[in-house]
Amino acid sequence: MLDFLSRERIVARPGYSRWLIPPAALAVHLSIGQVYATSVYKSALVQHFDTSLTRVGFVFSLAIVMLGLSAALFGTWVDRNGPRAAMVVAAVFWSSGFLVAALGISSDQLWLVYLGYGVLGGIGLGIGYISPVSTLIKWFPDRPGLATGMAIMGFGGGAMVASPLSGRLMALYDSGYDSSDPGSVASGGAVAALFVTLGLVYLGFMLFGALIVRVPADDWAPEGYDPSEKKQNKMVTDASVSANTAIRTPQFWLLWTVLFCNVTAGIGILEQASPMIQDFFREGGSSTVSAAAAGGFVGVLSICNMAGRFVWSSTSDKIGRKPTYMVYLGVGVALYLALALGGSTSIVLFVALAGIIISFYGGGFATVPAYLRDLFGTYQVGAIHGRLLTAWSAAGVAGPLIINAFLDAQGEPGKLVSGDYRPALLTMVGVLVVGFLANLAIRPVDEKYHEPESEKKEADA
C-alpha cells in the first residue's frame, strides 16, 4: 500500500496527458467544497440538539480553522510524499469526519459533531485543499493561474452540488421534510443518514482522484514552452525557496496580509448574504425581496464565487499576479463604497456589486498559488501555500466577527435596514485598503533566501 501511494509510483510515462490532472484535482475539491453548504442542515441541527445557532455554527468555524492549521502543519509532508498519498489521507479524514459527526447526531452528542466534522473533517479539508496545488503548477508552468483556477473552482462550486443533493437526500430520509419549503426542518435522523451517505460518496470520488493523479518526470516540459519568457518578468523567479525560509521573508507576510484582507472582505458579504439583501430593501424602497428570492441571490453569489476562481486566475497569467490583486483590492474598495452608499437604490445594482466582490474573493484563492510560485519557485510551493492558508483561518474568524459585531450594535435581526450595514461595509473598505498597500509593497524575493541548488537536489533525493 505504501508503495502504491509513493511519489515514485505515480511519475507519468511519456505521452501522459496533463489535462487528466485537473479532473483528479476537481474530484477532491468538489468533495471538500461541501463545507460551503452547511446552511442546508444548520436549522435541523439547532432543532435536534435544542441549542443556539451560534453553537451549531461553530462547527463550520472550527472546520475552517483546522483547514488552515492542517494545511500549514502538513504542507511539507504533502510536497514530500506526493499528491496520491495526500489525496488518500484527505479522503480518509474527510469521510471519517462525516461518519463521526453522524454518530454524534444519532447519540445526541454535539461534541462528537465538533470532533467529526470540525476537527477530523477540517484536517481532511486542509490536506485535500493543498494536495494537488504543486502538482498542477509543475504540469502547467506555462499557465499556472489557469491550472490552479480549474481545480480551486471546484471548491467554490462544491456547494452548488452539495446543497440541492443534501435537500433531496434529507427529503428521502424524512418523509415529513419538504426541501422546497423554507419553513420545513428535517429531523436529526435524516441529517445523520445524510452525513453517512455524503461520507461514503465523497470517499469514492476522492479516491478516484488519487487513482488517476500523476506527477511529471523531472525533465518534462510542455511542448513549445520557453522558460525564458517567464524570466523576463522580474516578479517571476526560476530559483527555489524552501517553506521554512519563505516564512522568514517579508514577501510571505505581505502576501499573508493581502489574502487575509481579501478573504475578510469577501466573507463579510457571504456571512450575511441572504438576510442582507432582504434588509437592504426592507424600508419601502423600490421593491421588497422574499426569502425565496434571497435564496436565489445566494445561488448567484455561489456562481460568481466559482466563476471568479477560474476567470480571474486565468487572467493573471496574462497581466501578472500583482496587477490582478491590485484589481481585487483597489476595485473592491470602490465596489464596497458603492454598495454601502448606493446599494439600496436598485436590486440589480446590489446583486451586480456583490457578485463582482465575491468573484474577487474566489479569484483571490485561485490566484494565490501561482503568486507563490512566482515569488518562491516550485520547490516547496505546496508547503508554502499551506502555511499561507492560516490567513484564511484568521479571516474566517475576523470577517463574521466584524460584521456581526456591527449588526448586533445596530438592532435586532429581521428589523435591520440598509443603513445599519453601512458601518460594517465601510470598515471592510479600510480592510481592503490595507491589503492594497501590502500588495503594492511586494517585491521579488532577495537572493539571500534562495535555496542552493546542491541542497535542493539533496532534499529532493
C-alpha positions in Angstrom: 0.0 0.0 0.0 2.8 2.4 0.9 4.5 1.7 -2.4 1.2 2.3 -4.3 0.9 5.7 -2.6 4.5 6.8 -3.1 5.6 9.6 -5.4 7.9 7.3 -7.3 4.9 5.1 -8.3 3.0 7.9 -9.9 5.6 9.5 -12.2 3.9 9.9 -15.6 5.1 7.9 -18.5 5.8 9.6 -21.9 2.6 10.5 -23.7 0.5 11.1 -20.5 -1.9 14.0 -21.0 -1.5 16.7 -18.4 -5.2 17.5 -18.9 -6.1 14.5 -16.8 -4.7 16.3 -13.7 -7.4 19.0 -13.4 -10.2 16.3 -13.2 -8.2 14.5 -10.5 -7.9 17.8 -8.5 -11.6 18.6 -9.2 -12.6 15.2 -7.7 -11.1 16.3 -4.4 -12.1 20.0 -4.5 -15.7 19.4 -5.4 -16.0 17.0 -2.5 -14.4 19.2 0.2 -16.3 22.2 -1.2 -19.3 20.8 0.6 -18.2 22.8 3.6 -19.9 25.9 2.0 -23.3 24.0 2.1 -23.6 23.7 5.9 -26.5 26.2 5.9 -28.7 23.5 4.3 -28.9 21.5 7.5 -28.0 24.1 10.1 -31.6 24.7 11.3 -32.1 20.9 11.6 -29.1 20.6 13.9 -30.3 23.6 16.0 -33.7 21.9 16.5 -32.3 18.4 17.0 -29.8 19.5 19.7 -32.1 22.2 21.1 -29.3 24.6 21.1 -28.3 28.0 19.6 -27.4 28.9 16.0 -24.0 30.1 17.4 -23.1 26.7 18.9 -24.0 24.9 15.7 -22.3 27.5 13.5 -19.1 26.9 15.5 -18.8 23.6 13.7 -18.1 25.5 10.4 -15.7 27.9 12.0 -13.8 25.0 13.6 -13.5 23.2 10.3 -12.1 26.4 8.6 -9.6 26.9 11.4 -8.5 23.3 11.2 -8.2 23.7 7.4 -5.6 26.4 7.8 -3.7 24.7 10.7 -3.6 21.3 9.0 -2.5 22.8 5.7 0.3 24.7 7.5 1.4 21.7 9.5 1.3 19.0 6.8 2.2 21.1 3.8 5.8 19.9 3.7 4.7 16.3 4.1 2.3 16.7 1.2 5.1 18.1 -1.1 7.5 15.3 0.0 5.1 12.3 -0.4 3.2 13.5 -3.5 -0.5 14.1 -4.4 -1.7 10.5 -4.3 -0.8 9.9 -0.7 -2.1 13.3 0.3 -5.4 12.7 -1.5 -5.9 9.3 0.1 -5.2 10.7 3.6 -7.5 13.7 2.9 -10.3 11.3 1.8 -10.0 9.2 4.9 -10.1 12.2 7.3 -12.9 14.0 5.3 -15.1 10.8 5.1 -14.5 9.8 8.7 -15.4 13.3 9.8 -18.9 12.8 8.4 -19.2 9.3 9.9 -18.2 10.5 13.4 -20.5 13.5 13.1 -23.4 11.2 12.1 -22.7 9.2 15.3 -22.8 12.4 17.3 -26.2 13.3 15.8 -27.6 9.9 16.4 -26.4 9.8 20.0 -27.3 13.4 20.8 -23.6 14.3 21.5 -22.8 17.7 19.9 -19.2 17.4 20.9 -18.9 14.4 18.5 -20.1 16.7 15.7 -17.3 19.1 16.6 -14.8 16.3 16.7 -16.0 14.7 13.5 -16.9 17.4 11.0 -14.9 20.2 12.8 -11.6 18.5 13.7 -11.3 15.3 11.5 -13.2 16.8 8.6 -11.2 20.1 9.0 -7.9 18.1 8.7 -9.2 16.5 5.6 -10.1 19.9 4.2 -6.7 21.3 4.7 -4.7 18.4 3.3 -7.2 17.9 0.4 -7.1 21.6 -0.5 -3.4 21.8 -1.0 -2.9 18.2 -2.2 -3.0 19.0 -6.0 -1.5 22.5 -6.0 2.2 22.0 -6.5 1.4 19.1 -9.0 -0.8 21.4 -11.1 1.8 24.1 -11.1 4.5 21.7 -12.3 2.3 20.3 -15.0 1.3 23.8 -16.2 4.4 26.0 -15.8 3.1 28.0 -18.8 -0.3 28.6 -17.3 -0.2 28.2 -13.5 -3.2 30.5 -12.9 -5.4 28.6 -15.3 -4.4 25.2 -13.8 -5.0 26.2 -10.2 -8.1 28.1 -11.1 -9.7 25.0 -12.7 -9.1 23.0 -9.5 -9.9 25.6 -6.9 -13.0 26.5 -8.9 -14.3 23.1 -7.8 -14.0 24.1 -4.2 -16.2 27.1 -4.8 -18.7 25.0 -6.8 -18.9 22.2 -4.3 -21.8 23.8 -2.5 -23.7 24.1 -5.8 -23.7 20.3 -6.0 -24.0 19.6 -2.2 -26.9 22.0 -1.4 -29.6 20.5 -3.7 -28.3 17.0 -3.2 -28.5 17.4 0.5 -32.0 18.7 0.4 -33.2 15.8 -1.8 -31.5 13.2 0.4 -32.9 14.6 3.6 -36.4 14.6 2.0 -35.7 10.9 1.1 -34.8 10.1 4.6 -37.5 12.1 6.3 -40.9 12.0 4.6 -42.1 15.0 6.6 -39.5 17.2 5.2 -40.1 19.4 2.1 -36.8 20.9 0.7 -38.8 23.4 -1.3 -40.5 24.9 1.8 -38.2 27.3 3.7 -40.1 26.7 6.9 -39.7 22.9 6.8 -37.0 21.4 9.0 -35.5 17.9 8.6 -35.2 15.5 11.5 -31.9 14.8 13.2 -32.1 11.2 11.9 -32.3 12.5 8.3 -29.2 14.6 8.8 -27.3 11.7 10.3 -28.3 9.5 7.3 -27.2 12.4 5.0 -23.8 12.5 6.7 -23.3 8.8 6.3 -24.2 9.0 2.6 -22.0 12.0 1.9 -19.1 10.5 3.7 -19.2 7.3 1.6 -19.9 9.2 -1.7 -17.1 11.7 -1.1 -14.7 8.9 -0.1 -15.3 7.2 -3.5 -14.8 10.5 -5.5 -11.6 11.5 -3.7 -10.1 8.0 -4.1 -10.8 8.2 -7.8 -8.9 11.4 -8.0 -6.0 9.8 -6.1 -6.0 6.9 -8.5 -5.6 8.9 -11.7 -3.3 11.7 -10.5 0.3 11.7 -11.7 3.4 13.9 -11.3 5.6 14.9 -14.3 9.1 13.5 -14.8 11.9 15.8 -13.7 12.9 16.6 -17.3 9.4 17.0 -18.6 8.2 20.3 -20.1 5.1 21.1 -22.2 5.6 21.3 -25.9 6.6 24.7 -27.1 7.2 26.0 -23.5 10.0 28.5 -23.3 11.0 29.3 -19.7 13.0 32.3 -20.7 9.7 34.1 -21.4 8.8 33.9 -17.7 12.2 35.2 -16.7 11.5 38.5 -18.5 9.0 39.3 -15.7 11.1 40.4 -12.7 8.3 39.2 -10.3 8.8 35.6 -11.5 11.8 33.6 -10.2 13.4 30.5 -11.5 15.2 30.0 -8.2 13.9 28.0 -5.2 12.9 29.0 -1.7 12.1 26.4 1.0 9.0 26.6 3.1 10.9 27.2 6.3 12.8 30.0 4.6 9.8 31.5 2.9 8.1 32.3 6.2 11.1 34.5 7.2 10.7 36.7 4.1 8.7 40.0 4.1 7.0 38.8 0.9 5.3 35.9 2.6 3.8 38.1 5.4 2.8 40.8 2.9 1.0 38.2 0.8 -0.5 36.7 4.0 -1.9 40.2 4.7 -3.2 40.5 1.2 -5.0 37.2 1.3 -6.4 37.9 4.8 -7.8 41.3 3.7 -9.3 39.9 0.5 -10.9 36.9 2.3 -12.2 39.0 5.2 -13.9 41.4 2.9 -15.5 38.5 0.9 -16.7 36.7 4.0 -18.2 40.0 5.1 -20.8 39.5 2.4 -21.1 35.7 2.3 -21.8 35.6 6.0 -24.9 37.7 5.7 -25.8 37.1 2.1 -29.4 36.0 2.4 -30.6 38.4 5.1 -28.5 41.3 3.7 -30.5 41.6 0.5 -33.8 41.5 2.4 -32.6 44.1 4.9 -31.3 46.4 2.2 -34.8 46.7 0.6 -36.9 46.4 3.8 -37.5 50.1 4.3 -40.0 50.5 1.5 -37.7 51.3 -1.3 -38.2 50.3 -4.9 -39.2 46.8 -4.0 -39.1 44.1 -1.4 -37.3 40.8 -1.5 -38.8 37.5 -0.4 -36.9 34.7 1.3 -37.0 32.6 -1.8 -35.6 35.4 -3.9 -32.9 36.0 -1.3 -32.0 32.3 -1.6 -31.7 32.8 -5.3 -29.3 35.7 -4.7 -27.1 33.3 -2.6 -27.1 31.0 -5.6 -25.9 33.8 -7.9 -23.1 34.6 -5.4 -22.0 30.9 -5.5 -21.8 31.1 -9.3 -19.8 34.3 -9.1 -17.5 32.7 -6.4 -16.9 29.7 -8.7 -16.5 31.7 -11.9 -14.2 34.2 -10.3 -11.8 31.4 -9.3 -11.3 30.4 -12.9 -11.7 33.7 -14.8 -9.5 35.9 -12.7 -6.8 33.3 -12.1 -6.6 32.7 -15.8 -6.4 36.4 -16.4 -3.5 36.6 -14.0 -1.5 34.5 -16.5 -1.8 37.4 -19.0 -1.4 40.5 -16.8 0.6 39.2 -13.8 -0.3 38.2 -10.3 0.5 41.6 -8.6 -1.7 43.7 -11.0 -4.5 41.1 -10.6 -4.5 41.6 -6.8 -4.5 45.4 -7.4 -7.8 44.9 -9.2 -9.2 42.7 -6.5 -8.3 45.1 -3.7 -8.4 48.5 -5.5 -11.6 48.0 -7.4 -13.0 46.2 -4.4 -12.7 49.4 -2.4 -14.8 51.2 -5.0 -17.4 48.5 -5.1 -17.7 48.3 -1.3 -18.2 52.1 -1.2 -20.9 51.9 -3.9 -22.6 49.1 -2.0 -22.5 51.0 1.3 -23.7 54.3 -0.2 -26.0 53.3 -3.1 -26.6 49.6 -3.0 -30.2 50.0 -1.7 -31.3 52.1 -4.7 -31.6 49.1 -7.0 -31.8 45.3 -6.6 -29.9 44.8 -9.9 -27.2 47.2 -8.8 -26.9 45.5 -5.4 -26.6 42.0 -6.9 -24.1 43.2 -9.5 -21.9 44.9 -6.9 -22.0 42.0 -4.5 -21.4 39.4 -7.3 -18.2 41.1 -8.5 -16.9 41.4 -5.0 -17.5 37.7 -4.4 -15.8 36.9 -7.8 -12.7 38.8 -6.4 -13.0 36.7 -3.2 -12.9 33.5 -5.2 -10.3 34.7 -7.6 -8.0 35.6 -4.7 -8.0 32.0 -3.5 -7.3 30.6 -7.0 -4.6 33.2 -7.9 -2.5 32.9 -4.7 -0.8 29.6 -5.5 0.5 31.0 -8.8 1.6 34.2 -6.9 3.6 32.0 -4.5 5.1 30.1 -7.4 6.2 33.4 -9.0 7.8 34.6 -5.8 9.3 31.4 -4.3 9.6 28.9 -7.2 8.1 25.4 -7.5 10.4 23.7 -4.9 8.0 23.6 -1.9 5.2 25.8 -3.2 2.6 23.4 -1.8 4.0 23.6 1.7 4.3 27.4 1.5 0.7 27.6 0.3 -0.4 25.5 3.3 1.2 27.9 5.7 -0.2 30.9 3.9 -3.7 29.5 4.3 -3.6 30.3 8.0 -4.7 33.7 6.7 -7.9 32.0 5.7 -8.4 30.7 9.2 -7.9 34.1 10.7 -10.2 35.8 8.2 -12.8 33.1 8.8 -13.0 34.3 12.3 -12.4 38.1 11.7 -14.9 38.6 8.9 -18.0 37.3 10.6 -16.9 38.9 13.9 -16.6 42.3 12.3 -20.0 42.1 10.5 -21.9 40.5 13.4 -20.5 42.9 16.0 -21.7 45.9 14.0 -25.1 44.4 13.3 -25.6 43.4 16.9 -25.0 47.0 17.9 -27.4 48.3 15.3 -30.5 46.3 16.3 -32.3 43.0 16.2 -32.0 40.6 13.2 -35.0 40.8 11.0 -35.5 44.5 11.7 -32.3 45.9 10.2 -32.2 48.2 7.1 -29.5 49.1 4.6 -28.2 52.0 6.8 -27.4 49.5 9.6 -24.9 47.8 7.4 -23.0 50.9 6.4 -20.5 51.0 9.3 -19.6 47.3 8.7 -19.2 47.8 4.9 -17.1 51.0 5.4 -14.9 49.0 7.8 -14.3 46.5 5.0 -13.2 49.3 2.8 -10.5 50.0 5.3 -9.5 46.4 5.4 -9.2 46.3 1.6 -7.0 49.5 1.6 -4.6 47.7 4.0 -4.5 44.8 1.6 -3.9 47.0 -1.4 -0.9 48.7 0.3 0.5 45.4 1.3 0.3 44.1 -2.3 1.9 47.3 -3.5 4.9 46.7 -1.3 5.6 43.2 -2.6 8.9 43.0 -4.4 11.0 40.0 -5.8 12.5 37.8 -3.1 16.1 38.7 -2.2 18.7 36.2 -3.5 19.9 35.5 0.1 16.7 33.5 0.6 17.2 31.3 -2.4 18.0 27.6 -1.9 21.4 26.5 -3.0 21.0 24.1 -6.0 23.0 21.4 -4.3 20.9 21.4 -1.1 17.7 21.4 -3.2 18.8 18.3 -5.1 19.8 16.5 -1.9 16.4 17.3 -0.4 14.6 16.1 -3.5 16.5 12.8 -3.3 
